[in-house]
Amino acid sequence: MIEIDGSQHSGSGTILRYAVSLATLTAQPLRIFRIREKREKPGLRPQHLKVVEACRELCRGEVQGACTGSREILYRPGKTLKGGEFRWDIGTAGSAVMLALALMPTALFALSPSRMVITGGLFQDFAPSFFHLREVLLPLLKSMGASVEVEMVRPGYVPKGQGELEMTVRPLENPLKPLVLEDRGEMSGLEGIALSSHLEENRVSQRLAEECQRLLAREGLGARMQVVTERAAVQKGAALLLWAATEGGGRLGADQAGRVGRRSESMARFVVKAFLEDWRSGAAVDRHLADQLVLFAALASGESRYRIPMVTDHVATNLWLVEALLGAKTNLDDRWLSIGGVGWRPSGR
């Protein structure tokens, strides 16, 4: 049995989500204690609990201690990863995208294709957004051989949530290919999405796009902006993403969700600033991809290598987890991240 101290490194829900995901994939019994020890409300929150429940369902496993507020679980995964049709509702504005990220590695190695409908939050602070998932992460995973498609059925914001995403994953026939981004090259395209729900009278989407364009023009850049207004969400909300592809195959994005009191112009300033910081660092991926890619690189066959803009707690956490649960070899030197993938195969179980 693998034992993981959830207070290590970031001490966040990332440890719980990815440890349970990798344990499901490798069929290793897992005990996690001191779950989310460093957070204001320690223990399992609804969005973390749903990860445990969903992974258990995918493999017909068993779990003890899986309840809201629990600081320790004992998880015994089943031996078979099934595909099929699934529907999960977090029940709060907790991140549906984080649940999708945790389930993606298991679905890639399932016996049959999976279609997952997840209800929760799609745009909020301190969590990856649906747009970043679709436009920034998934194209890089596709270059590694993964077939994952996502669709936003309905946006979901804090505090009501009730957003809905649909994810379709086709199982791999061969191991993932390593991600090698040695030469970033020049920017080959800069795009953005400005979304607002029930805010047409305030021209929120237009203001987001216009301020982005104005700020980028000062830097000699221009972006093709998609301006989206919609009324399917259960509450007012907004989201902004800016992303770029590079000649060398890299991808960088920056985003922010709206909230009460946060002006459109402030959102645009935040997003443009974060994007330019990561771009000027010389990195081939953004600060969020830096940690999100670690699990997939560790499962790939061969060495992945890419430069990251900064070393965050989540980067350190995910490197620790893939070493502990997969035996992957990792190295970080002057923001160059190298990960020796274990070449996990669909028949690896």
C-alpha positions, 0 to 999 in steps of 0.5 A, a space after each residue: 500500500 502506498 501512503 501519502 501525507 497530504 500535508 506535504 508540498 502544496 498541502 492542497 487538493 491537487 495531492 488528493 486528486 492526482 494520487 487517487 487518479 494514479 492509484 486507480 490507473 495502477 491499481 495500487 491500494 492507497 492511504 492518504 492522510 492529513 488531506 488538504 492540511 494547509 487549507 483554510 478548511 482542511 479535509 475533503 470538500 465536495 469537489 474532492 469527494 467527487 473525484 474519489 467517488 468517480 474514480 472508485 466507480 470507474 474501476 469498481 473499487 472500494 473506499 473508506 473515509 470518503 465523506 465531506 470533511 474527512 482528512 483520511 481515506 483508504 482506497 482500494 482500486 479495482 483491477 479493471 478500468 471500464 469505459 462507458 457513459 457517466 454523469 457526475 454532479 459536484 453539487 456546488 460551484 466546485 471545479 468540474 474542470 479539475 474533476 475532468 483532469 483527474 479522470 482523463 488519465 484513467 479514461 485514456 487507459 480504459 477498456 472502451 471509450 468514455 463519455 463523461 458529463 460533469 456538473 459544477 463550476 467551469 470558471 472560478 479563481 484558483 482552478 483551471 478554466 474550461 477555456 484553458 482546458 480546451 484551447 491550451 492543454 488539449 492541443 498539447 495532449 493531442 500532439 502526444 497521441 491523446 484523443 480527448 474532446 470537451 464541450 461546454 454545455 452551459 457555463 458555471 460560475 461562483 457561487 451557484 455553479 451548475 455549469 456543465 461540460 461533456 468530455 469524450 475520451 478514446 482509449 490509447 492504442 499505444 503509449 503516449 508520446 513524450 512532449 519535447 519542446 526544446 526550441 520554442 520559436 516565435 509566436 505563430 498565433 494569438 487568440 482570445 475568448 471574452 465570455 459573459 452571461 446575462 451581462 449584455 446591457 453592460 457590454 462586458 464581453 465587448 469591454 473585455 475584448 477591447 481592453 485586451 486589444 488596447 493593452 496588447 497593441 501597446 506591446 506591438 501585438 494583436 489578438 483575434 478575439 472571440 466575443 461571446 454573450 449567452 444566457 444559458 448560465 444560471 447566474 451572471 458571470 464572465 470569463 476571459 482567456 488569451 492564448 498563443 501557439 508557438 512555431 516550436 509546438 508550445 502553447 501558453 495561455 492566461 485567464 481569469 473569471 469574473 466576480 462581483 466587483 471585478 471590472 472587465 478592464 481589471 480582468 483584461 489587465 490581469 490576463 494580459 500581464 500574466 500572459 506577457 510574464 510567461 511569454 517573456 520568461 522564454 518558456 514554451 508552456 504557461 505557469 498552469 500547463 507547467 504542472 498539468 502536463 507532468 502526469 501525462 509526461 510521466 506516463 509517456 514513453 520516453 523523455 519529455 522536456 520543456 521550459 517552464 516560466 516559474 516553479 510553483 508549489 503545484 509543479 513540485 507536488 506533481 513531480 513528487 507524486 509521479 516519482 512516488 506512484 509511478 517511479 518516473 525520473 524527473 529533473 528540474 534545472 534552470 526551469 528546464 523540466 525533464 521527465 522520464 516517462 514510464 511508457 504506461 501501456 493500455 495493458 499495463 494493468 
